[in-house]
Amino acid sequence: MLAGLLFATTDASDRHDTLAATLPIGGITLIEFQARLLIAAGASQIVVVVSRLTPELLGAINRMGRRGTAVDTVRGPVEAIAKLHPLAHVVWLADGLVTTSGVVQAMRDREGDTLLVAPDAEGLERIGPGVMWAGVATLDPQRIADVAKLPSDYDFASSLLRVVAQRGAAQLALPEAAVRDGHGIQRDSRELAAKGRAALVAAIGAPSNWIDRFVIAPLASLALPPLVARGVPAIMLAAGGLITGGAGLAALVLDWSASGLGAVVAAIALFSLSEALGWLRDERRLITVVKWLIPVTAVAATLLVGRRAGLDAGTATAPLLALSAVFAGVLAERAAGAAPRRLWWATPPAYPLILLPAAAAGLPLVGLAAAAVYAVETLSHAVERLRIRAAGREVG
């Protein structure tokens, strides 16, 4: 069982009587942002250590609880250990910490007590010569029980760090990529707005395929910060995607293949940005809808390209290739499931991107053949992975 430990006890450096944990980032509070990372990593319980319950903090905690994860507020280690499951694997994020999903997931997978560490200039609190704590730790609940035995006037967070370090916790170096992505303690609202943008993009999720890594992630890094700063609703992007996608599909019906596929690709980009904003703002219904709109748009575009190419050539080759690509692509998605995918595997947005240059060159049949081969190759590898897993379970 994975549990998260968060602190909301330190005031913001530039806002009187405002907790650093309630400073805004991406349209939500910083502590909600931390909770999203923990929940995405699999946390089923979050314990929040508070010094006072401000209206902003109460609202944030209530919103955190709506995600189906148990959220408990405590005042000290005695209450914390009473709330935590004794067999829990605890991931602790420091008060005011901005980090990424990659860092949280890497720490989640560590066995035993582990401290994320950094050089002097990049850390939070010194734990050894030239070594600073970088704001993330995994620990056994027993460490909190050890702190509960100390005098009640000891600082909870500082004492917990000392106890974990003195018990011989392993140390994991902070990756340089995480620093570039904005990892660090941010207790100033202006610095959080400026430096938190990189973490905002990186925290949405590690790219799992080439479309996400080389297309969606760069686009998000450019578009999300201004969209968040201006408070653009995620549903507005989704609506823009619907209009653009509808126009693109209509263009494909009218035999404007290149412009139609260009509009479809733009629509899928808008849907992806809408999904990212929806994740930040906890708009789960919108996320569900958008997750369906992306493959539906890609499938419709592929079939329309095949239909038009077949009519122009007077043969059934193009429609059959389009159907093969769609059929193999759907089966590949089913076979892949929620498991991590190979970087090169096909995903729904890949097919319009493959068809676009071929259509622009006046060779839609070539594009359809490439899409069909790509889908079949992905399907064969996904099925092979399923076969290996099944064989492993039988042996076990």
N, C-alpha and C positions, 0 to 999 in steps of 0.2 A: 504494500500500500504506500503510495506516494503522498506526502503532505507538504504543504508550503508554510514557511514561517516568514512573516512580514512585520516590519516595525513602522509605526506612525507616531513618533515621539519628538522629532526634531522640527523646530520652526524653520520656515524659509528665511534665507538670508536677506531678502529685499522686501518682504511683506510682513508687516507686524501682525502677530496673532494668527498667522496662516501656517499650517503644517506643510512641510516640504512634500509629504506624501500626497497632498491634495492639489499640488500645482498642476496646471493643465498641460497635456501633451496629446496631440492628435485628436482633440475634441473630447478626451476623457481625462480623468485624474491619473497621476503617476502611479498611485497604488493600484488602480484598476488595470493599468498597463502591465504592472508586475504580475497581477493575478492572471491576466490573459496568458502570459508566458508560462506560468505554472500550470494552468489548466490545459494548455496546449501540450505540455510535457506529460500530462496524465495525472495531475494532482486531483485527488478526490476530497481533500480537506485543506482548508487554509486557516491558519491561526494568525490573527493580527494583534500585535502588542501595541497598546495605546496608552498615552498619558492623559489625554482628554478627548472627549467625543465632540468635535465641532460639527455644525450642520453639514459642512462639505464632506467630512469624513463619514458621517452617518449615511448620507446619500450614496457615497461611493460603496460602502459596505453592503447596503441594500441592493445596489445594482450587481455587485459581485455575486451575491447569493442567488440571483435570478438565473444564473448559468447552470444550476443543478449541482453545484459544489457546496459542501458544508463550509460556512464561514463563521468563525467564532472570534470574539474580541476578548482579550485578557489584559490584566494590568501588570502581571509579573510572571516569573518562572513557575511558581506554585500553581497558578491557574492554568498556565500553558501546558504543563505536564499532565494535569488532570484532564485536559481536553484532547490531547494527542493519543492516538492509538499506540500501545506499547510496542507494536511491531512495525510502526511506520518508518519509512525512509524519508527523512526530512531534508528539503532543500530550502536554504535560508538565503533571502535576498536582503541586502542592507537597506536601511532607510534612505530614500532618495536615489536609489540606484537605477540607472538606465542601462539596459543590456539587450541582448538579442536572444532569439529562440535557440540558435546554435549553441551559445554558451550554457543556457539553462539545460538543454538536452544532454550536452556533454557531461555536465555535473550530475545530472540525474542518473546517468549510467555508471557512475563511479561506485565501487564497492568500499564500504567503510567510510570513516570520517575523512573528508577531503576539503582543503582550502584552496580557492583560486587565488593565486599570488601574482604580483607584478613588481617591477623595480620601484625604487623609492619615489620617483616622480609621478608614478601612475597609480599608486595604491591609496588605500583608505586609512589603514592603521598598521603600524609596524608590528610584525610578529617575529622578527629575527634580524640579524645583521644584513642590511641591504635588501630585505624582503618585506613587502607590504601586502596586507590583505586586500584583494581586489573586489570585495563586496559580495561574493557568492560562496556558500559552503554547503556541503552535505554532511549530515550528522545523525547519530543515533539519538533517540529521545532521552537516553540515559544521561547525555551531556547536559540537557536542560534540568534533569533531576539533580545533577551535581551542582548546578548553579542555585537551585532552590535551597540547598543546604547552607549557602553562604549568607552573610548578614543581609537583611532586607534593604539596606540603604545602598548596596552595591548596584552599579549600573548594569542592567540586564544584558544588553548587547555586548558591552565591553567585556563583562565577566564571561559570557558564553564564548566569545572569541578566545579568551585566554585559556579557558578550560579545554576547548577543542584543540588548540595548539599544543598545550602541555600534555595532552593524552597521545601525542605522536601522530597527529593527523597527516595524511599524505598531502602533498602540494602539487597543484596543477598550474602550469604557467598560463597566464592570460595570453591568448593568441593575438598577434598583431592585427589581424583582420578585425577582431572585435573592437580594438581601439579605434580603428578607422571607421567602424560602424557606429561610433558614439558611446561605447561602454564607458561608464564612469558615474561618479556621484554628482548629481545636479540639484542644488538647493537654491539656486537663483532662477527666477522665472524667465529672465531674459536669456541666460545661458542655456536653460532647458529648451527654450523655443528655438535657439540657434543650433545647438549641438545635438539636440534630441531628434532632429529630422533624419539623420542617417540611421539612427537606431530604429526609428519609426518604420522605415522601409525594410531594414534588415530583419526586424522582429516579426514581420508578417509571415515569414517562413523561408526556410532554405530552399533554393531552387532544386527541384527534383528531376527536371528534364531540360533539354536544350531550349525549348520555347520559353520556359520560365527564366532560365539563366541568361539567355542572350537577347531576348525580346522583352518579356514582361518586366523583369527586374530593372533593366536600364530605363524603361519607360516609367516605371513606378518611382524610381529615384528622381526623375525629372519632374513628374507631374504631381505626385502626392504632396510634397511640402507646400506648394502654393494652393492646392485644393484644400488641404487641411487648414491652412492659415486663413483662407477666405470662407471657411465653413460651408463648402459646397456639399449639398446632400448627396449621399450615395445613390439615392433613387433617381436623382437627376441624371447621373451618368448612365444608369441602367436604361432610363427612358431615351436618352440620346443614342444608346446602343440599339434599342429597339427600332427607332426611326431610321438610323443609318443602315442597320441590317435589313430592314424591310425594303429600303430603297435599293440596296445592293441586290437583293433577291429579285426585285422587280426588273432591275437592269439585266440580270441574267436571263430572265424570261424573254426580254426584248433583244437578246443576242448582243448585248454590250458586255462581253465576258470580262475584259480587263478592268473596266471601271466598276463593274458589279462585284468582282472578287476583291478589288481594292476597298470598296465600301464594306464588304463582309469582314475583311481583316481589321478595318478600323472599328467596326461594331464589336468584334471579339475583344479588341484592346479596351474599349470602353467598358465592356462587361467585366473584364479582369480588374480594372481600376475600381469599378463599383464594388466588386467582391472584396477588394482590399480595404476600402473605406468602410464597408459593412462590417468587416472583422474588427476594425478599430472601434466602431461605435456599437457593436453588439447587435446588429440588425440581422438576426438569424433567419428570419423569413425571407428577407431580400437575398441573402447569401444562397439559400436553398433554390430560389427561383433562378438566380443568375447561373448557378452551377448547372442547371438544365438548359438555359438559353444558349450557352456556349456550344455544347455538342449539337443541339438541335439546329442552330444556325449553320454550323460546319457541315452537317449531314445534308441539309437542304441545298446548300451551295454546291456540294459535290454532285448530288443527283441532278440538279439543274444544268450544271456544266455538261454532265454526261448526256442528258436529254438533248440539249442544243447541239452538241457535237455529233450525236447520232443522227439528228435530223439533217444537219448540213452534209454529212457524209453518205447518208442513205443506207447505213448499216447499223447492226445492233452491237457492234464492238464497243463503242464508247459507253452506252448505257450499261452494258454488262461489266465493264471495268469499274464504272462508278458504283454499281451495286456490290461488286466484289470488295472494293475499298471500304464501303460502309459496313458491310457484313463482317469482314475481318476486323475492322476497327472496333466495332461494338463488342465482338467476342474478345478482343485483346483487352479492352477496358474491363470486361467482366473477369477475365482470367487474372489480370494484374491486381484487381481489388484495391485495398488500402495499403498494401505493402509497398516499400520503397521500390522505385523503378530505375532501370538503367537510364543513364543520361540520354542515350540516343533513341530510346523508345518513342514511338508515335503517340501523340495525344490529339484530341479533336482540333485544337487550333492549328496543328501542323499541316493539315490537308489543304485548307485554303491558301496557306503560304506556299505550298508546293505547286498548286494549280495556277497561282497568280503569274509567275514569270512565263510559264508555258502558254497561258492564254494571251499574255502580252506579245509573245513571239508568234502567235497564230498557230500554236501546236497543242491544242487542248488534249488530243489523244495521248501525246507524250506525257503530259502532266497527270492524266488519269492513270496511265500505266505505272508511272513512278509512285503515285499515291497508293495504288493497289498492291504493288510489290512491298512498299514500306509497311503497310498494314499487315500483310501476311507474315513478313519477317518478324514484326513485333509480336504477333499472335503466336508464332511458333516458339519464340523464346519464352513468352509468358506461360505457355502450356508446358514447356520443358521444365520451367521452374516449379510449376504445380506438381508435375510428375516426381521431381526430386524430393519435394516436401512430403508427398504422400508416401514415397518409399522410405523416407527417414522415419515417419511415424510408424510405419509397419515394423521396421527394424526395432524401434524403441519399444 
